[in-house]
């Protein structure tokens, strides 16, 4: 049986510098803090590192800024890829779309953990059932 080549990892796409003028920061729609665009660990900062709130600006590709909704996206959940990288699941409050965004190196660790342990505090599902998974 022939050996398969490992699938090459796709690099993250860079934002087209001709589309937008470079910005230094943006104002968060959740906590109203100024957020720097440069983020460690990702090429497309799209959420606030303090409250993890985002805007619905990307359509299919990170950094494309083609979504017409422009609604507020609340951090809904977290998930982990097979390689151990964490992703934030955002829910658009305007159109209901779910999207996964990579965490950045300067994201608030306490806010991420609060979202991760939220199912444990939900009274509808017993903790023993979650721990048995």
N, C-alpha and C positions, 0 to 999 in steps of 0.2 A: 504494500500500500504506500503510495507516495506521500511524502511529508508535506504538510500544508505550511505555507509561509504565514507567520503571524500577521494579522491585519495591522497595517500601519496606522498609527494614531493621526487623526487629522488635526492640524494646528488650528487654533482659533483664528477666525477671519478678522482682519484689521478693518477698522472703519475707514471709509473713503474720505480722505481729507478734503476733497473738492466739494462734497455735499454740504458739509457744515463748517462754519468757521470754528476754530478751536476755542473751547471754553475752559475756563479754569475751575469753575465750580457750578453747582446748581442748588436750588433751595428745595429741601425735602417737603413734600405735601403733607406728611404726617406730623413731624416734630418741628418743622420750620427752621431747622439748622442748615447752615451752608455745608455742602458736601463736596469734597474735591473729586474731580473726574478721574484722576489717576488713582488706581487701586492696586495693591499688591495681590498677585495671583489671578488677575483677570484683565483682559484688554478692554472690556466694555462695562464700565460702572453703570448699573441701572437700578440700584437700590441704596437706601440710606444705611450706613453701617451702624447707626444708633438704634433706630426703631425698625429696620428692615422693610420699610414701606417703599413701594416702587410706583412708577407710572406705566401705563400700558402704551409703550411707544414702539416696541419691536414686534414685527409680525411673525416671520418664520425663522430668520437668521439673527443671531445676536449682533446688535449694532446696526441693523438695517433701518431702523426708525421709520418704518412704513405703516404702522398700525394707525388706523383712523380714529380709534376709540379715545385715546388719551385719558382713560379713566384711572382712578386710584386702585392700586393693587396691594392688598394686604397679605402679609406673610401668613400662609395657611398651615403649612406643614414643612417637614424636612424629610429628605430621603438621602440614601448613601449609595453611590455607585459601587460597582464591584472592586474598583481600585482604591476605595476608601474615601473618595472625594464627596463632600457634602454638597447637596443642592437644596435651595429654598424653593418650595412650591408656593407661588403667588396666585391669588384669586382676584380677578378683576371685579370690582364692585359695580361697574357700569354694565359690562356685557357678559360676565360670568365665565370668561375664559380662564383656564388654568395654564400656568407656564412654569417651567423649571429654570432656575437661575443659579449659577455657581456662586458659592460664597467667596468673599474676598478675605484677604489676610487680616484686615482691620475691622471685620464685623464684630459686633458685640456678642461675646461668647455666652453671656448670661441670657440674652434674648434668644439665641439659638437653642440653648438648653431648655428654656421655658417652653418653646414650641415643641421640642423633641419629647418632653415628658408630659405634655398635655393629655395624651390618651390615658396615662396612669391616674390622672385626677378626675376623669370622667366617670361618674357614678353608674352609667348605664352598662358598662362592661366590667365584670369583676377583674381585679388585678391578677388573680390566679390564672384566669384564662389568657391574659396577655403574656404572662411569664411562661406559660406552657408552650407558646409558639416557637 
